[in-house]
C-alpha cells in the first residue's frame, strides 16, 4: 500500500508527463510494482496515459500524469 500511495502522491504533485521507468527511479521502487499501480489507475477519472515525451528522460514512451 505504501508504494501505491507514493505513486499517487507523485502523480498528483507533478503535472508533467512521466514514463513508468522514470517514475520508478524517482520513487526508488521496482519498475514492475510501479507498472502494476499505474495499470490500476487507468480506470480513474483523474489519470491519463498517452504516447508522448517523458518530462524527466525526454524519451518517447507511454507516459502518464494526473489530469488538470
TIKOLTI-294088 format. One record per residue: residue in three letters; chain; x, y, z of N, C-alpha, C, CB in turn. Coordinates in Angstrom, 1 decimal. Glycine has a CB too. Layout:
BEGIN
+-------+-------+--------+--------+--------+--------+--------+--------+--------+--------+--------+--------+--------+--------+
| mikol | rolum |     nx |     ny |     nz |    cax |    cay |    caz |     cx |     cy |     cz |    cbx |    cby |    cbz |
+-------+-------+--------+--------+--------+--------+--------+--------+--------+--------+--------+--------+--------+--------+
|   ALA |     A |      X |      Y |      Z |      X |      Y |      Z |      X |      Y |      Z |      X |      Y |      Z |
...
+-------+-------+--------+--------+--------+--------+--------+--------+--------+--------+--------+--------+--------+--------+
//
This chain:
BEGIN
+-------+-------+--------+--------+--------+--------+--------+--------+--------+--------+--------+--------+--------+--------+
| mikol | rolum |     nx |     ny |     nz |    cax |    cay |    caz |     cx |     cy |     cz |    cbx |    cby |    cbz |
+-------+-------+--------+--------+--------+--------+--------+--------+--------+--------+--------+--------+--------+--------+
|   UNK |     A |    0.8 |   -1.2 |    0.0 |    0.0 |    0.0 |    0.0 |    0.9 |    1.3 |    0.0 |   -0.9 |    0.0 |    1.2 |
|   UNK |     A |    2.0 |    1.2 |    0.6 |    2.9 |    2.4 |    0.6 |    3.3 |    2.8 |   -0.8 |    4.2 |    2.1 |    1.5 |
|   UNK |     A |    3.6 |    1.8 |   -1.6 |    4.1 |    2.0 |   -3.0 |    2.9 |    2.7 |   -3.8 |    4.5 |    0.7 |   -3.7 |
|   UNK |     A |    1.7 |    2.2 |   -3.6 |    0.5 |    2.8 |   -4.2 |    0.4 |    4.2 |   -3.9 |   -0.7 |    2.0 |   -3.9 |
|   UNK |     A |    0.5 |    4.5 |   -2.6 |    0.4 |    5.9 |   -2.1 |    1.5 |    6.8 |   -2.6 |    0.3 |    6.0 |   -0.6 |
|   UNK |     A |    2.7 |    6.3 |   -2.7 |    3.8 |    7.0 |   -3.2 |    3.6 |    7.4 |   -4.7 |    5.1 |    6.3 |   -3.1 |
|   UNK |     A |    3.1 |    6.5 |   -5.5 |    2.8 |    6.7 |   -6.9 |    1.7 |    7.8 |   -7.0 |    2.4 |    5.4 |   -7.6 |
|   UNK |     A |    0.7 |    7.6 |   -6.3 |   -0.5 |    8.6 |   -6.3 |    0.0 |   10.0 |   -6.0 |   -1.6 |    8.2 |   -5.4 |
|   UNK |     A |    0.8 |   10.1 |   -4.9 |    1.3 |   11.4 |   -4.4 |    2.2 |   12.0 |   -5.5 |    2.1 |   11.2 |   -3.1 |
|   UNK |     A |    3.1 |   11.3 |   -6.1 |    4.0 |   11.8 |   -7.1 |    3.2 |   12.3 |   -8.3 |    5.0 |   10.7 |   -7.6 |
|   UNK |     A |    2.2 |   11.6 |   -8.8 |    1.4 |   12.0 |  -10.0 |    0.6 |   13.2 |   -9.7 |    0.6 |   10.8 |  -10.4 |
|   UNK |     A |    0.1 |   13.3 |   -8.5 |   -0.8 |   14.5 |   -8.1 |    0.1 |   15.7 |   -8.0 |   -1.6 |   14.2 |   -6.9 |
|   UNK |     A |    1.3 |   15.6 |   -7.6 |    2.2 |   16.7 |   -7.3 |    3.0 |   17.1 |   -8.5 |    3.1 |   16.4 |   -6.2 |
|   UNK |     A |    3.1 |   16.3 |   -9.5 |    3.9 |   16.6 |  -10.7 |    3.0 |   16.5 |  -11.9 |    5.1 |   15.6 |  -10.9 |
|   UNK |     A |    2.7 |   17.7 |  -12.5 |    1.7 |   17.8 |  -13.6 |    2.3 |   17.3 |  -14.9 |    1.3 |   19.2 |  -13.7 |
|   UNK |     A |    3.5 |   17.2 |  -15.1 |    4.1 |   16.8 |  -16.4 |    4.0 |   15.3 |  -16.6 |    5.6 |   17.3 |  -16.5 |
|   UNK |     A |    4.0 |   14.9 |  -17.9 |    4.0 |   13.5 |  -18.3 |    5.3 |   12.8 |  -17.8 |    3.9 |   13.3 |  -19.8 |
|   UNK |     A |    5.2 |   11.6 |  -17.2 |    6.3 |   10.8 |  -16.7 |    6.1 |    9.4 |  -17.2 |    6.4 |   10.9 |  -15.2 |
|   UNK |     A |    7.2 |    8.8 |  -17.6 |    7.2 |    7.4 |  -18.0 |    7.3 |    6.5 |  -16.8 |    8.3 |    7.0 |  -19.1 |
|   UNK |     A |    6.9 |    5.3 |  -16.9 |    7.0 |    4.3 |  -15.8 |    8.4 |    4.1 |  -15.3 |    6.4 |    3.0 |  -16.2 |
|   UNK |     A |    9.4 |    4.1 |  -16.2 |   10.8 |    3.8 |  -15.7 |   11.3 |    5.0 |  -14.9 |   11.7 |    3.6 |  -17.0 |
|   UNK |     A |   11.0 |    6.2 |  -15.3 |   11.4 |    7.4 |  -14.5 |   10.6 |    7.5 |  -13.2 |   11.2 |    8.7 |  -15.4 |
|   UNK |     A |    9.3 |    7.2 |  -13.3 |    8.5 |    7.2 |  -12.0 |    9.1 |    6.2 |  -11.0 |    7.1 |    6.8 |  -12.3 |
|   UNK |     A |    9.4 |    5.0 |  -11.5 |   10.0 |    4.0 |  -10.6 |   11.4 |    4.5 |  -10.0 |   10.2 |    2.7 |  -11.3 |
|   UNK |     A |   12.2 |    5.0 |  -10.9 |   13.5 |    5.5 |  -10.5 |   13.4 |    6.6 |   -9.5 |   14.4 |    5.9 |  -11.7 |
|   UNK |     A |   12.5 |    7.6 |   -9.8 |   12.4 |    8.7 |   -8.9 |   11.9 |    8.3 |   -7.5 |   11.4 |    9.7 |   -9.5 |
|   UNK |     A |   11.0 |    7.3 |   -7.5 |   10.4 |    6.9 |   -6.2 |   11.2 |    5.7 |   -5.6 |    9.0 |    6.4 |   -6.4 |
|   UNK |     A |   12.3 |    5.3 |   -6.3 |   13.1 |    4.2 |   -5.8 |   12.3 |    2.9 |   -5.5 |   13.9 |    4.6 |   -4.5 |
|   UNK |     A |   11.4 |    2.6 |   -6.5 |   10.5 |    1.4 |   -6.4 |   10.9 |    0.5 |   -7.6 |    9.0 |    1.8 |   -6.4 |
|   UNK |     A |   10.6 |   -0.8 |   -7.5 |   10.8 |   -1.7 |   -8.6 |    9.8 |   -1.3 |   -9.7 |   10.6 |   -3.2 |   -8.2 |
|   UNK |     A |   10.3 |   -1.4 |  -11.0 |    9.5 |   -1.0 |  -12.1 |    8.2 |   -1.8 |  -12.2 |   10.3 |   -1.2 |  -13.4 |
|   UNK |     A |    8.3 |   -3.1 |  -11.9 |    7.1 |   -3.9 |  -12.0 |    6.0 |   -3.5 |  -11.0 |    7.5 |   -5.4 |  -11.7 |
|   UNK |     A |    6.4 |   -3.0 |   -9.9 |    5.4 |   -2.5 |   -8.9 |    4.8 |   -1.2 |   -9.4 |    6.0 |   -2.4 |   -7.5 |
|   UNK |     A |    5.6 |   -0.4 |   -9.9 |    5.1 |    0.9 |  -10.4 |    4.1 |    0.7 |  -11.6 |    6.3 |    1.8 |  -10.9 |
|   UNK |     A |    4.5 |   -0.2 |  -12.5 |    3.6 |   -0.5 |  -13.6 |    2.3 |   -1.1 |  -13.1 |    4.3 |   -1.5 |  -14.6 |
|   UNK |     A |    2.3 |   -2.0 |  -12.1 |    1.1 |   -2.5 |  -11.6 |    0.2 |   -1.5 |  -11.0 |    1.4 |   -3.6 |  -10.5 |
|   UNK |     A |    0.7 |   -0.5 |  -10.3 |   -0.1 |    0.6 |   -9.7 |   -0.7 |    1.4 |  -10.8 |    0.8 |    1.4 |   -8.8 |
|   UNK |     A |    0.1 |    1.8 |  -11.8 |   -0.4 |    2.7 |  -12.9 |   -1.4 |    2.0 |  -13.8 |    0.8 |    3.2 |  -13.7 |
|   UNK |     A |   -1.2 |    0.7 |  -14.0 |   -2.2 |    0.0 |  -14.7 |   -3.6 |    0.0 |  -14.1 |   -1.8 |   -1.5 |  -14.9 |
|   UNK |     A |   -3.6 |   -0.1 |  -12.8 |   -4.8 |    0.0 |  -12.0 |   -5.5 |    1.4 |  -12.0 |   -4.6 |   -0.4 |  -10.6 |
|   UNK |     A |   -4.6 |    2.4 |  -12.2 |   -5.1 |    3.8 |  -12.3 |   -5.8 |    4.1 |  -13.6 |   -4.0 |    4.7 |  -12.0 |
|   UNK |     A |   -5.7 |    3.3 |  -14.6 |   -6.3 |    3.6 |  -15.9 |   -7.8 |    3.7 |  -15.8 |   -5.9 |    2.6 |  -16.9 |
|   UNK |     A |   -8.4 |    3.2 |  -14.8 |   -9.9 |    3.3 |  -14.6 |  -10.3 |    4.5 |  -13.8 |  -10.3 |    2.0 |  -13.8 |
|   UNK |     A |   -9.3 |    5.3 |  -13.4 |   -9.6 |    6.5 |  -12.5 |   -9.8 |    7.7 |  -13.4 |   -8.5 |    6.7 |  -11.5 |
|   UNK |     A |  -10.8 |    8.6 |  -13.2 |  -11.1 |    9.7 |  -14.0 |   -9.9 |   10.8 |  -14.1 |  -12.3 |   10.4 |  -13.5 |
|   UNK |     A |   -9.2 |   10.9 |  -13.0 |   -8.2 |   12.0 |  -12.9 |   -6.8 |   11.6 |  -13.5 |   -8.0 |   12.4 |  -11.5 |
|   UNK |     A |   -6.7 |   10.4 |  -14.0 |   -5.5 |    9.8 |  -14.5 |   -5.5 |    9.7 |  -16.0 |   -5.1 |    8.5 |  -13.9 |
|   UNK |     A |   -4.4 |   10.0 |  -16.7 |   -4.4 |    9.8 |  -18.2 |   -3.0 |    9.3 |  -18.6 |   -4.7 |   11.1 |  -18.9 |
|   UNK |     A |   -3.1 |    8.5 |  -19.7 |   -1.8 |    8.0 |  -20.3 |   -1.9 |    8.3 |  -21.8 |   -1.7 |    6.5 |  -20.0 |
|   UNK |     A |   -0.7 |    8.4 |  -22.4 |   -0.6 |    8.6 |  -23.8 |    0.8 |    8.3 |  -24.3 |   -1.0 |   10.1 |  -24.2 |
|   UNK |     A |    1.0 |    8.3 |  -25.6 |    2.4 |    8.2 |  -26.2 |    2.9 |    9.6 |  -26.3 |    2.4 |    7.4 |  -27.6 |
|   UNK |     A |    4.0 |   10.0 |  -25.6 |    4.5 |   11.3 |  -25.7 |    5.9 |   11.3 |  -25.1 |    3.6 |   12.3 |  -24.9 |
|   UNK |     A |    6.5 |   12.5 |  -24.9 |    7.8 |   12.6 |  -24.3 |    7.7 |   12.6 |  -22.8 |    8.6 |   13.8 |  -24.9 |
|   UNK |     A |    8.6 |   11.9 |  -22.2 |    8.7 |   11.9 |  -20.7 |    9.4 |   13.3 |  -20.3 |    9.5 |   10.7 |  -20.2 |
|   UNK |     A |    8.8 |   13.9 |  -19.3 |    9.4 |   15.2 |  -18.8 |   10.7 |   15.0 |  -18.1 |    8.4 |   15.9 |  -17.9 |
|   UNK |     A |   11.0 |   13.8 |  -17.7 |   12.3 |   13.6 |  -17.0 |   13.4 |   13.1 |  -17.9 |   12.1 |   12.6 |  -15.8 |
|   UNK |     A |   13.2 |   12.0 |  -18.7 |   14.3 |   11.5 |  -19.5 |   14.2 |   12.0 |  -20.9 |   14.2 |    9.9 |  -19.5 |
|   UNK |     A |   13.1 |   12.6 |  -21.3 |   12.8 |   13.2 |  -22.6 |   12.8 |   12.1 |  -23.7 |   13.9 |   14.2 |  -23.0 |
|   UNK |     A |   12.6 |   10.9 |  -23.3 |   12.4 |    9.8 |  -24.3 |   10.9 |    9.7 |  -24.7 |   12.9 |    8.5 |  -23.7 |
|   UNK |     A |   10.7 |    9.1 |  -25.9 |    9.3 |    8.9 |  -26.3 |    8.8 |    7.5 |  -25.7 |    9.2 |    8.9 |  -27.9 |
|   UNK |     A |    7.7 |    7.6 |  -25.0 |    7.2 |    6.3 |  -24.4 |    5.8 |    6.5 |  -24.0 |    8.1 |    6.0 |  -23.1 |
|   UNK |     A |    5.2 |    5.5 |  -23.4 |    3.9 |    5.6 |  -22.8 |    4.1 |    6.4 |  -21.5 |    3.2 |    4.2 |  -22.6 |
|   UNK |     A |    3.5 |    7.5 |  -21.4 |    3.6 |    8.4 |  -20.2 |    2.3 |    8.6 |  -19.5 |    4.3 |    9.7 |  -20.7 |
|   UNK |     A |    2.4 |    9.1 |  -18.3 |    1.2 |    9.3 |  -17.5 |    1.2 |   10.5 |  -16.7 |    0.9 |    8.1 |  -16.6 |
|   UNK |     A |    0.1 |   11.0 |  -16.3 |    0.0 |   12.2 |  -15.4 |   -1.4 |   12.3 |  -14.9 |    0.4 |   13.5 |  -16.2 |
|   UNK |     A |   -1.5 |   13.1 |  -13.8 |   -2.8 |   13.4 |  -13.3 |   -3.4 |   14.5 |  -14.2 |   -2.7 |   13.9 |  -11.8 |
|   UNK |     A |   -4.7 |   14.4 |  -14.5 |   -5.4 |   15.4 |  -15.4 |   -5.5 |   16.7 |  -14.6 |   -6.8 |   14.9 |  -15.8 |
|   UNK |     A |   -5.5 |   17.8 |  -15.3 |   -5.6 |   19.1 |  -14.7 |   -7.0 |   19.4 |  -14.4 |   -5.0 |   20.2 |  -15.5 |
+-------+-------+--------+--------+--------+--------+--------+--------+--------+--------+--------+--------+--------+--------+
//
